[in-house]
Amino acid sequence: MLNQEFFEEIRKKDSTDILNHFGPKIGKLLLRHADLEDKFNTVCVEDGVKMTPLDSEFSTEEARQIATEIKLTTAKMVREFQAPEN
């Protein structure tokens, strides 16, 4: 996970403010990732401390999907923030 506090703050803000501040492309990506972080904590971290392994018999399809989407949005954010214009 990226900085949890940052994404908690993103969730508190109005989506229009986020889009205006970061632009539509990065703003939407940040909002999506903040939502996924929240879902991850409720679906993938069952005991509140450790993530349930994705190959476990206790892991659900939803948990695997959320983990995959977090991986993808993280990679996209890294690329966006590494771009010279950002």
Secondary structure, DSSP 8 states (H G I E B T S, - for coil): ---HHHHHHHHHS-HHHHHHHH-HHHHHHHHHHHHHHHHHHHHT-TTSSS---TTSTT--HHHHHHHHHHHHHHHHHHHHHHSTT-
